[in-house]
Structures are given as structure tokens and as C-alpha cells.
Amino acid sequence: MTSSKTIVLRSSDGATFEVDEAVALHSLMIKHRIETGGADSTTIDVPEVTGNTLSKVIEYCKKHVEAPNSDDLKSFDTDFVKVDQAVLCHLAKASYYMNIKGLLDLSSKTIADMFKGKTVEQIRETFHIKNDFTPEEEEELRKENSWNLFV
Amino acid sequence: MTSLGHRSTEIPLHESLMLEVIARLPVKSIIYWKCACKKWRDLISDPYFVQLQLFASRGSLLIYERNSDIKDGNPESLIWVDIIPHEADKYRLDFIKTLNSLHVKVMSYGTLQVGSVNGWICYAHPAGIFYLLNPVLKGNMFLPEPQLNLNMLSSGFGVSTVGEYKVIRICYRKLSNEPGYKIEIEVYTLGVNRWKRLGQTRYNLISLSQEVESGVFVNGHVYWIINRRIYDFDLNSETFLLIPSPLRPGKSQALDKVLGVVKGRLSWISWCGVRLEVWVMKEGSWCKEIAIEGGHANPCLKLLVTCKPSCVIDGSHGTSILIFHDHLRKKVVAYCLDTKKFLNLNLHGGCFEAIKGYRPSFVKLWNF
């Protein structure tokens, strides 16, 4: 059995997680920290991510690093994002901050699918956006995007 | 900060992350976001987002249909559909729009799609008329008239590694006093606003027996199969090179062959009614990815007996889907190269001229 270096990741709320270095390197942010941090960087702080989310992120990285060619990777991913909206958003934020491309892609796509059918009014309502266009600007936009109306 | 969700469980998502999400929306939804307020209009118009969306763009399909009823003056129409995984082996095709209502002129009889790059589609009419169109931005232009007044064997459309969009014409003329043909190449570079004659090439790019499909663009090169050989046009150096085909000479006689792009690599697909082979070019040499014999081992392959391979399109989750087309029986069959399963595309039998993969983008090639 080869001995592999382990890294400790510490979340915003002080929870610590020991992971194989290879798994931790799946996050390009951690990779960068390790490469620039010097020889004794065995504990990495991840202050933007809570313990609950970090634990899930690690689960994702483990699966993708240890079994990247497994047949059930796609179903793993599909099930991984079957979580409630809050958890999904935390995962997306964490993947963005920790620079984990696959997880960012997966979580962003899932969030996009959740509201892709919305019209302009519904977008404004759901995301509490105020319409600050002047009537002239609105008309300009309508003309520019008039092809939408053909469907 | 943009808040997602009901007031009780609001999770603020910062703008950069929202842009990642919006980039993965269907094009219509992205346009709706642009109309939401000034901030989002500006963020989405920004080159940063355009690049982001280009790489995250969801694959869709362009379906060229021939209408048997031509009363409305348009014998052909182009239907743009979104390809959405439905269940395990089923895809749902969501109609986005019909493009003939936008540009009636383009769809005149005989117009063919040359190719699409970064959301831009290039069309060619045999009379030498070329047209560039981005259906998302409603940007479009006719190219200037080509210089060579010769028959066109084929054309191609691509972008060089330094970002120059180019259209290539391979032309020929029968020599009057001797056997053979004169082949001449012409290239149009966007921004230069005229065609440039490249003269002759050392290769005999002529095919008498079959029509030559438009070139396939991959990574700064455009490739053609002409007379069972593969020719590689480098968009940077603007030169042709003959590259070896995966099959031994002589073996490729009765095969239907088509070039496609599988996961960003040039691929060669051949089908002879009983055997399907898919080769992918990796680091300069061909690797056989798939070889399937029909018959008892794979009885489902008999679905393809009367079909020809048409193109490769991107499915969901990074899969590649091979489209087979039987013009006569108006049948379209889709085969996933990754799961090795036939897919139900729920395409109603119609008179399809062609089906092409397409990735929409907001890339502007010039200011309009």
C-alpha cells in the first residue's frame, strides 16, 4: 500500500476533514495554496465554506478522483445534486470559491434547469429585480429581441 | 447579490456565480435575463459573459426540412431545436424557432449549410453566394462575390487559432485540351472583406463520383473526405495536407464515410450496412474507438441498414451522438457512442435534408 500524503481542510465553523492530497488537489484553489504555501501546509483553511457543505464537496472530489472512469459516475452526479435549493446553492458557491470545475458545472447547470422556463416578469419576481429601464430603452430591447415573439 | 428562493430561505448568489448559472441557460432565457434590468443587460453583453456562455453553451440541433407544400414560397425551412435528455435513452426536442421567418432569402433552393463555428452559421448557394448568420443576435451578412468564376466542389468554414474566421472554396474546371481538372482554392477572411485566391494545390481535389460534403472544422483546421482521402486545411497557414485515413487502401470501397467531431477531436465514421467503425484522431494518429458488427451479435444494427451516417452531435453529459439518416424512408436514427445505445429522439418522420449539431452563442463578429 502506497503511503499518500493527507491534507486537513478546516471549514468556516471549525470542522476539520482529513483527505488524501490527490483528492484535495481536485480543487484548484487548494492546489494553488499547497503549491505556494510551502512544505508545512498540511492544514488548509476554507473560511468561505461551512462544515456541512465542505463534507459534501469532499465526497464529490473523492468520487471523481478515485473512480473517474466508473460507469456509475453519471448517476452519482445526478443523485449528488438531488438536494434542496439551499444545499445546492451552497455547493455552487463552494465549487466556485474552491475552483472545482466539474462541480461548478454540475451545480450551475442544475440551478439553471430549476428556473429556465421563466419569463422576464417571473425572473424579476423570483430574484427581486427592479425594472429600471426607461420606456425608450424597453422599446429598444423589444425591437432587438423581437425574434423571441415569433415562437 | 441576487437572491434565489422564497424570502424565508434566501440564499444570496453573487454575480459571478449567477453568470455561471445564466451561461448554462437556453438562449431564450439568457435573452430574458438581458431584459430584466440594466445591470443584467450590461453584464450579459460583456465579453466576459460571452466567452463564458460560449464554453458552457448547451448543444442544440439544426434540422433542415423540405416542405412538400411550397405554397408559402419556402421549399425548405430550418428548425432550431434544443436537445434535452428526457429519460435514460430518450431525448426530447424542444422547438426554439424556425429560421425561415427571419431570412427568407437565405433559404432559397439549393442553399446548403457550410458549417457553424462559435454560434455563427455559414451558408452557401451554388451560384457562389455565401451568407453568415447568428440566429441569436440577428446579425447576418452576405459575403462579397468570390473571385473565381468556377464550379465549386465544396466549401468549409472555420476559425484559425488566432481568431480569424475564414470561408474556403474548393473550385474546379475541366481542362479543355487535356484530361483532368484544374483545382483552385479561394479563401475569405472576415475583416478583410474580399476573397483571396490561393492558386492551385498539389493535391488532386476532385471527386467525380460523389458529392463532397462541406468541410468539418476542428481546432483551427477544416477537413474534407474527397475521393476516399482526407485533406486537412490549416486555417493559419492556409495550406492543404493529405492525411492518412484510418482504413487500409482498397478497403474503403463500399463504405459510407463521414467526418465528425467527437469530444473535440476529429473522427471518422464508416458504415457499410453491417459494420460500424468510429475512429478518433489522437495526437496525430487514428485510434479505433468503436467497431461493431451487425448480425447475431448486434441485431439492433439492422435498424441502420438503409441509413447513412449523417453527423455527430453533442448529447448531454458530454456524450456524443451519431445521427443516421435514411432519406428515402424518412427515417432518422440516433446512436449514442458512449452508452452504445440507440436513442429515441422523437423526431417525427419528415423529409429531412440534413441534421446538424449547433452551439448557440452571443459572439459578435463585428459591431452591429
Boltz contact constraints between the chains, C-beta under 6 A:
constraints:
  - contact:
      token1: [A, 74]
      token2: [B, 317]
      max_distance: 6.0
  - contact:
      token1: [A, 85]
      token2: [B, 5]
      max_distance: 6.0
  - contact:
      token1: [A, 86]
      token2: [B, 9]
      max_distance: 6.0
  - contact:
      token1: [A, 86]
      token2: [B, 11]
      max_distance: 6.0
  - contact:
      token1: [A, 89]
      token2: [B, 11]
      max_distance: 6.0
  - contact:
      token1: [A, 92]
      token2: [B, 17]
      max_distance: 6.0
  - contact:
      token1: [A, 96]
      token2: [B, 17]
      max_distance: 6.0
  - contact:
      token1: [A, 108]
      token2: [B, 20]
      max_distance: 6.0
  - contact:
      token1: [A, 108]
      token2: [B, 21]
      max_distance: 6.0
  - contact:
      token1: [A, 108]
      token2: [B, 24]
      max_distance: 6.0
  - contact:
      token1: [A, 109]
      token2: [B, 24]
      max_distance: 6.0
  - contact:
      token1: [A, 111]
      token2: [B, 21]
      max_distance: 6.0
  - contact:
      token1: [A, 112]
      token2: [B, 21]
      max_distance: 6.0
  - contact:
      token1: [A, 112]
      token2: [B, 24]
      max_distance: 6.0
  - contact:
      token1: [A, 112]
      token2: [B, 25]
      max_distance: 6.0
  - contact:
      token1: [A, 116]
      token2: [B, 25]
      max_distance: 6.0
  - contact:
      token1: [A, 116]
      token2: [B, 26]
      max_distance: 6.0
  - contact:
      token1: [A, 116]
      token2: [B, 29]
      max_distance: 6.0
  - contact:
      token1: [A, 120]
      token2: [B, 32]
      max_distance: 6.0
  - contact:
      token1: [A, 120]
      token2: [B, 35]
      max_distance: 6.0
  - contact:
      token1: [A, 120]
      token2: [B, 36]
      max_distance: 6.0
  - contact:
      token1: [A, 123]
      token2: [B, 32]
      max_distance: 6.0
  - contact:
      token1: [A, 123]
      token2: [B, 36]
      max_distance: 6.0
  - contact:
      token1: [A, 124]
      token2: [B, 36]
      max_distance: 6.0
  - contact:
      token1: [A, 127]
      token2: [B, 2]
      max_distance: 6.0
  - contact:
      token1: [A, 128]
      token2: [B, 3]
      max_distance: 6.0
  - contact:
      token1: [A, 129]
      token2: [B, 36]
      max_distance: 6.0
  - contact:
      token1: [A, 129]
      token2: [B, 37]
      max_distance: 6.0
  - contact:
      token1: [A, 131]
      token2: [B, 37]
      max_distance: 6.0
  - contact:
      token1: [A, 132]
      token2: [B, 37]
      max_distance: 6.0
  - contact:
      token1: [A, 132]
      token2: [B, 38]
      max_distance: 6.0
  - contact:
      token1: [A, 141]
      token2: [B, 35]
      max_distance: 6.0
  - contact:
      token1: [A, 145]
      token2: [B, 31]
      max_distance: 6.0
  - contact:
      token1: [A, 150]
      token2: [B, 101]
      max_distance: 6.0
  - contact:
      token1: [A, 151]
      token2: [B, 97]
      max_distance: 6.0
